[in-house]
């Protein structure tokens, strides 16, 4: 099984937190994520991705190295 580089994973999490801050500062949190009738917002998508990435970090066999 191939694992994600822990440094790249941590970097992706940090980058997404930066994106989350910018989206909030621009007032785009409640903007719909698409024009296809979805009720999901950009903020919902960001939260889902952060949860996924943080779960990957928590379950990484290299967790101690990334800390």
C-alpha positions in Angstrom: 0.0 0.0 0.0 1.3 3.5 -0.9 1.0 6.3 1.6 0.8 10.0 1.2 3.9 11.9 2.1 3.2 13.3 5.6 4.8 16.7 4.9 2.7 17.1 1.7 -0.4 16.1 3.6 0.3 18.7 6.4 1.0 21.3 3.7 -2.3 20.6 2.0 -4.2 20.9 5.3 -2.5 24.3 6.0 -3.2 25.5 2.5 -6.9 24.6 2.8 -7.1 26.5 6.1 -5.7 29.5 4.3 -8.3 29.1 1.5 -11.0 28.8 4.2 -10.0 32.1 5.7 -9.9 33.9 2.3 -13.4 32.5 1.4 -14.8 33.7 4.7 -13.1 37.2 4.3 -14.7 37.5 0.9 -18.1 36.6 2.2 -18.3 33.5 0.0 -19.0 30.9 2.8 -22.7 30.6 1.9 -22.2 30.6 -1.9 -23.6 27.5 -3.5 -20.9 25.2 -4.7 -22.5 24.7 -8.1 -25.4 25.8 -10.4 -26.9 22.3 -10.5 -29.5 22.7 -7.8 -27.3 21.6 -5.0 -27.8 23.0 -1.5 -24.2 22.5 -0.6 -22.1 25.6 -0.1 -18.4 26.3 -0.7 -17.9 26.3 3.1 -19.5 22.8 3.2 -17.1 21.5 0.6 -14.1 23.0 2.4 -15.2 21.4 5.7 -15.6 18.0 4.0 -12.2 18.2 2.5 -10.6 19.3 5.7 -12.2 16.5 7.6 -11.0 14.0 5.0 -7.4 15.3 5.1 -7.3 15.4 8.8 -8.5 11.8 9.0 -5.8 10.8 6.6 -3.3 12.6 8.9 -4.6 10.9 12.0 -4.5 7.5 10.4 -1.1 7.9 8.7 1.5 5.4 9.7 3.9 8.3 9.6 1.9 10.5 12.0 4.8 10.8 14.5 7.1 12.0 11.7 4.7 14.7 10.6 4.2 16.1 14.1 
